[in-house]
Amino acid sequence: MLATVTLNITPGPDLLYVIAQSIGQGRGAGIVSSLGIASGCLVHTTAVTFGITGLFLVVPAAYDIVRYVGAAYLVYLGYKVLTSPSGLPTSPEIKRRSLRGIFWQGVVTNVLNPKVALFFMAFLPQFVDRNAESVPLQMLFLGLMFIASGTIVCITVALVASGAGDWVRTRAGANGILKWVSGFLFVGLGLRLALLERK
């Protein structure tokens, strides 16, 4: 748990994604995006548990395909925010309806980041007792511990960032500022993912 908390409080793509959603669309969007990321991590944990992630090591092209698709998706999300009329929906009905989409955005952005898959594959086995029974069950349990810690951190960040967003939103001209900040965060995350080299 010490290792998971230390890693989860280190700023990374997931936290930046949560900040962008929280600032741009408020507390609910930030919390829901955190849950989407947690669900994406559950996919990675399951893939590591059953050895699917090893495909990225055996077939390097698979890693690059997933990486570029994920990067393109993030840039697309940034483009949508930057070209929207306000970038900040105000109708409660629109917000409620969009939470499902925000959740799935969190899932997709996490699942389409092969760096996360390789991280889980490198991190979780370090804490497995290979002499004990049910190694896959241990991997799954350790992954769930990591996800629980990360979700708590992400939701905390969402609450803080949405509060900051609410404060800024009450200032004149803030809608435009929040729109550009959120949009460029998404684009920046996409470019970062596209340019990162596998290690």
N, C-alpha and C positions, 0 to 999 in steps of 0.2 A: 504493500500500500504506500510505503514511503516513496518507492520508485515511481509508482503511477501518479501520485500527487505531484511530485517534482516535475515529471514530464508534462502533465496536463496543465500546470500553471505557466509553462513556458509558451510564450506567444508563438502561434503557428497559423496555418491556413484555416483550421477549424474555428479558432477564436476570432480571427479577422472576419470570417464569414458571418459568425454570430453578431459581431459588432456592426457589420454593414446592415444586416437585417434589423437589428434592434434600433439603430439610429434612423434608418429609413422608414420603417413601418411600425415601430413601437414594441412594447414589452411582449405582447402576445406572439408577435412574429419571431422575436428573439428566442423565446422559450420553445416555440414549436420547431424552429430551426435547430436548436440544441437537441431536441428529441429526434429529429431527422438524422443528425450526425451520429447520435448514439445508435440508431438503427443501422446506419451504414457501417459502423464499427462492428456491430453484431454480425453483419454479412462477412466482414473480413475475419472475425474470430472463427466463424464457422468454416470459412475457406481454409484457414490455417489448420484448424482441428482435423480436417479431412484431407489435408495435403494439396488442395487445389492451387494455393498460392505459388507452389513450386513451379507451376507452369511458366511464371514470369522469368525464372532462372533458366529453364530449359529452352524456352522460345522467346528470345529477346524482342522479337517483333511484336509479340503480344503486349509486352510492357509498353512499348512506344505507341501502339495503337490506342490502348486505354488512356495513356497519358495525354495524347493529343486530342482525343475525343473529350476528355475531362476539361482540358484547357479551353477548347473551343466553346464548350458549354458555359463555362464561367465568363468568358468574354461576351458571349451572347447575352447572358443575364445582365452584365454591365451595360451593354448597348441598349437593352430594353429599358433599363432605369434612366440612362442618360437621354434617351429620345422620348420618354414619356412626358405628358404635359406638365406634371408636377413631381412625379416620382414618389409622392406621398398620398396614398389613398385616405380619404377622410370619412367616407360613408361606412358606418358600422357593418352594413350588410356586405359591402365589398370586402371588408377586413375578415369577416367570418368566413366568407366563401373562399378567400385567398389563403387561409391558413393551411388547407390541405395541400395546395400547390407549394407553399413555403416548406412544409414538411418534406415533400418529395424532392424538392430542390436540395434540401440538406442531405437526404439519402443519396441522391445521384452524385452530388459534388464529392461526397466522401468515398463512395464506391468507385468512382472513376478516377481516383487518385491512387495510382499503383504504389506510390511511396508509402502510403498507409498500409497497404497489403504487405509490402516487404518489411516495414517496421514491425508489424505484428508477428511476422514469421521469424524475425531476429530477436524480438524482445521476449515473447511469451515462453519459448523453450528454455530460457535461462533459469526459470523458476520451477521447472518441472522436475519431479523426482522420478527418474527413469526406472528405478528399481521397484517403485510402487506399482500397484495395479491401475489400470485404466488411465493411461497417459492422455488419450483424447479428452476424457472427462476432466482431468486436471487442466488441460489447455482451455477448455470451455469455461471452467470456473475462473481461471486467472483472467481470461478475456472479459468476463462479466464484471470482475472487480475493477479492471481498468476502465470499462465503459461507465460504471457507476461513478467512479471518481471524476472522469472527464465530464459527465453530464452535470454533476454538481458544480464544477468549475464553470462550464459553459453557461448554465442558467444564472449563476452569480454574475458573470460578465454581462449577460443579456439584461439583467435588472439594472446594473450600473450604467451601461451604455444607453439603454432606453430612457433612463432618467436624465442623462445628459442630453439626449435627443429632444426630450420634451422641453427641457430648459431652453435649448437653442431655438426650438420651433416657435417659442413665444416671442422671439425677437424678429424685428422687421427684416424681410428678405432672407429669412433662414431656410425657407423651403427650397430655394435654389441651391443654397450651400449644402444642405443635407443630401439633395439629389446628386450633386456632383461628387460629394465624398463617398456616398454609397456606390455610385456607378463606377468610380475609379478604383474603389477597393475590389470590386468584382473583376474588373479588367486586369488589375495588378495581380490578383491571385491566379488568373488564367495564364498570364504571361510568365509568372513565376513557375507554374507547373510545367509549361511548355519548354522552358529554358533549363530546368533542373536536369542534371545528368544523374543517371543511376550509379550508385556506389555499391 
